[in-house]
C-alpha cells in the first residue's frame, strides 16, 4: 500500500486480483480479518508508477488530468 494517507499505508498484502470495476482499475486482497477488500490500483504499487509521478519527482502534487477534472467539477457545481 503506497497511499500516504490511507490507514493501511506501508502495509503489504497478497494481491488476489486486479480488475477494471466502477470505472477504474482496482486491486483485491484479504485484509487482516480475512475480508475480501478492493481499492484503487493507484493507491498501491501493483502497477508501474504513473509516468507523470516519475517525471515530477515530488515537485508537483497534482497530475494535469486530475486538475482538469477538478476544474470541470467546480464549473459544474457553480451552475
C-alpha positions as CSV (number, residue, x, y, z in Angstrom):
1,X,0.0,0.0,0.0
2,X,1.6,3.3,-1.1
3,X,-1.2,5.8,-0.5
4,X,0.3,8.2,2.1
5,X,-2.9,9.0,4.0
6,X,-4.6,5.6,3.9
7,X,-4.7,3.8,7.3
8,X,-3.1,0.7,5.6
9,X,-0.3,2.8,4.1
10,X,3.1,1.0,4.2
11,X,1.4,-2.4,4.6
12,X,1.9,-5.4,2.3
13,X,-0.9,-7.7,1.2
14,X,-1.1,-10.7,-1.2
15,X,-2.6,-9.5,-4.4
16,X,-5.6,-11.8,-5.3
17,X,-6.9,-10.0,-8.4
18,X,-6.7,-6.8,-10.4
19,X,-9.8,-5.8,-12.3
20,X,-11.5,-2.9,-14.1
21,X,-14.6,-2.1,-11.9
22,X,-16.6,1.0,-11.1
23,X,-14.8,2.9,-13.9
24,X,-11.3,2.3,-12.5
25,X,-8.7,-0.4,-12.0
26,X,-8.9,-1.9,-8.6
27,X,-6.8,-4.4,-6.6
28,X,-8.3,-7.1,-4.5
29,X,-6.8,-8.7,-1.4
30,X,-7.8,-10.1,2.1
31,X,-7.3,-7.8,5.0
32,X,-6.1,-8.9,8.5
33,X,-9.7,-10.0,9.3
34,X,-9.9,-12.1,6.1
35,X,-12.3,-9.8,4.4
36,X,-12.1,-9.5,0.6
37,X,-11.1,-5.8,0.1
38,X,-10.8,-3.7,-3.0
39,X,-9.1,-0.3,-3.6
40,X,-7.9,1.8,-6.5
41,X,-4.7,0.4,-8.0
42,X,-3.2,3.9,-7.9
43,X,-3.0,3.6,-4.1
44,X,-0.7,0.7,-4.5
45,X,2.5,-0.4,-6.3
46,X,0.6,-3.2,-8.1
47,X,1.3,-1.5,-11.5
48,X,4.1,0.6,-12.8
49,X,4.3,4.1,-11.5
50,X,2.5,6.8,-13.4
51,X,5.0,8.5,-15.8
52,X,3.9,11.9,-14.5
53,X,4.8,10.9,-11.0
54,X,8.2,9.8,-12.0
55,X,9.0,12.9,-14.1
56,X,7.6,15.3,-11.4
57,X,9.8,13.6,-8.8
58,X,7.9,15.1,-5.9
59,X,7.7,18.7,-7.4
60,X,4.0,18.5,-8.1
61,X,1.2,17.1,-6.0
62,X,-1.3,17.0,-8.8
63,X,-1.5,15.4,-12.3
64,X,-2.8,17.6,-15.1
65,X,-5.7,15.3,-15.8
66,X,-6.8,15.5,-12.2
67,X,-6.6,19.3,-12.2
68,X,-8.7,19.4,-15.4
69,X,-11.3,17.1,-13.9
70,X,-11.4,19.3,-10.7
71,X,-11.9,22.4,-12.8
72,X,-14.8,20.7,-14.7
73,X,-16.3,19.7,-11.4
74,X,-16.0,23.2,-9.9
75,X,-17.7,24.6,-13.1
76,X,-20.5,22.1,-12.8
77,X,-21.1,22.9,-9.1
78,X,-21.1,26.7,-9.9
79,X,-24.1,26.2,-12.2
